[in-house]
Amino acid sequence: MLGNRTNLAEAQAKEQAANAAAADAHARNVLPLMRDIMKADASLNLRGIAAALNARGIRTARGGAWHGTTVRNVLRRDEGAT
């Protein structure tokens, strides 16, 4: 059983790894769209990219609306992967 007193740290580590893997997968899917948006209008800031994603009906990994900070986080995730 996960999360009992004897293996709580192990369960938390597994959950964090699963969350990171899901975030990486979502970032791989949405990054090409972000790049297309940035290529189409290089003057867009993070909020502008978020607005474009929302206008296209693209949802965040948790199913919410995009904000400048969520765009920034995905872009940073990409920078860390290279």
FIBA-368531 format. One record per residue (C-alpha): residue in one letter; chain; x negated, y, z negated. Coordinates in steps of 0.2 Angstrom, whole numbers, plus 5000, padded with zeros to 4 digits. Example, Ala and Ser with C-alpha at 12.3 -4.5 7.8 and 13.67 -1.06 7.14 Angstrom:
<atoms>
+--------+--------+------+------+------+
| residu | chaine |   px |   py |   pz |
+--------+--------+------+------+------+
|      A |      A | 4938 | 4978 | 4961 |
|      S |      A | 4932 | 4995 | 4964 |
+--------+--------+------+------+------+
</atoms>
This chain:
<atoms>
+--------+--------+------+------+------+
| residu | chaine |   px |   py |   pz |
+--------+--------+------+------+------+
|      M |      A | 5000 | 5000 | 5000 |
|      L |      A | 4993 | 5017 | 5005 |
|      G |      A | 4993 | 5031 | 4992 |
|      N |      A | 4992 | 5022 | 4976 |
|      R |      A | 4980 | 5027 | 4962 |
|      T |      A | 4967 | 5015 | 4968 |
|      N |      A | 4965 | 5021 | 4986 |
|      L |      A | 4972 | 5038 | 4986 |
|      A |      A | 4956 | 5046 | 4993 |
|      E |      A | 4955 | 5032 | 5007 |
|      A |      A | 4973 | 5036 | 5012 |
|      Q |      A | 4970 | 5054 | 5012 |
|      A |      A | 4955 | 5052 | 5024 |
|      K |      A | 4965 | 5041 | 5035 |
|      E |      A | 4979 | 5053 | 5036 |
|      Q |      A | 4967 | 5068 | 5040 |
|      A |      A | 4959 | 5057 | 5054 |
|      A |      A | 4976 | 5053 | 5061 |
|      N |      A | 4981 | 5072 | 5061 |
|      A |      A | 4965 | 5077 | 5069 |
|      A |      A | 4967 | 5064 | 5083 |
|      A |      A | 4985 | 5070 | 5086 |
|      A |      A | 4979 | 5088 | 5087 |
|      D |      A | 4965 | 5084 | 5098 |
|      A |      A | 4977 | 5075 | 5110 |
|      H |      A | 4990 | 5089 | 5110 |
|      A |      A | 4975 | 5102 | 5113 |
|      R |      A | 4969 | 5091 | 5128 |
|      N |      A | 4987 | 5092 | 5135 |
|      V |      A | 4990 | 5111 | 5133 |
|      L |      A | 4973 | 5117 | 5137 |
|      P |      A | 4975 | 5116 | 5156 |
|      L |      A | 4991 | 5126 | 5154 |
|      M |      A | 4982 | 5139 | 5144 |
|      R |      A | 4968 | 5140 | 5157 |
|      D |      A | 4980 | 5142 | 5171 |
|      I |      A | 4989 | 5156 | 5161 |
|      M |      A | 4972 | 5165 | 5157 |
|      K |      A | 4967 | 5163 | 5176 |
|      A |      A | 4983 | 5171 | 5182 |
|      D |      A | 4981 | 5186 | 5170 |
|      A |      A | 4964 | 5189 | 5163 |
|      S |      A | 4970 | 5204 | 5153 |
|      L |      A | 4981 | 5193 | 5142 |
|      N |      A | 4977 | 5193 | 5123 |
|      L |      A | 4981 | 5178 | 5112 |
|      R |      A | 4999 | 5185 | 5109 |
|      G |      A | 5001 | 5186 | 5128 |
|      I |      A | 4996 | 5168 | 5131 |
|      A |      A | 5008 | 5163 | 5117 |
|      A |      A | 5022 | 5172 | 5125 |
|      A |      A | 5018 | 5164 | 5142 |
|      L |      A | 5018 | 5147 | 5134 |
|      N |      A | 5035 | 5150 | 5125 |
|      A |      A | 5042 | 5157 | 5141 |
|      R |      A | 5038 | 5140 | 5149 |
|      G |      A | 5046 | 5131 | 5136 |
|      I |      A | 5030 | 5123 | 5130 |
|      R |      A | 5030 | 5118 | 5111 |
|      T |      A | 5016 | 5117 | 5098 |
|      A |      A | 5011 | 5100 | 5092 |
|      R |      A | 5024 | 5102 | 5078 |
|      G |      A | 5037 | 5107 | 5090 |
|      G |      A | 5037 | 5126 | 5085 |
|      A |      A | 5035 | 5142 | 5095 |
|      W |      A | 5017 | 5148 | 5099 |
|      H |      A | 5009 | 5163 | 5090 |
|      G |      A | 4992 | 5171 | 5093 |
|      T |      A | 4985 | 5161 | 5079 |
|      T |      A | 4991 | 5144 | 5086 |
|      V |      A | 4983 | 5148 | 5103 |
|      R |      A | 4967 | 5153 | 5094 |
|      N |      A | 4966 | 5137 | 5085 |
|      V |      A | 4968 | 5127 | 5101 |
|      L |      A | 4955 | 5137 | 5110 |
|      R |      A | 4943 | 5135 | 5095 |
|      R |      A | 4947 | 5116 | 5095 |
|      D |      A | 4941 | 5116 | 5113 |
|      E |      A | 4925 | 5126 | 5109 |
|      G |      A | 4921 | 5113 | 5095 |
|      A |      A | 4923 | 5099 | 5107 |
|      T |      A | 4910 | 5105 | 5120 |
+--------+--------+------+------+------+
</atoms>
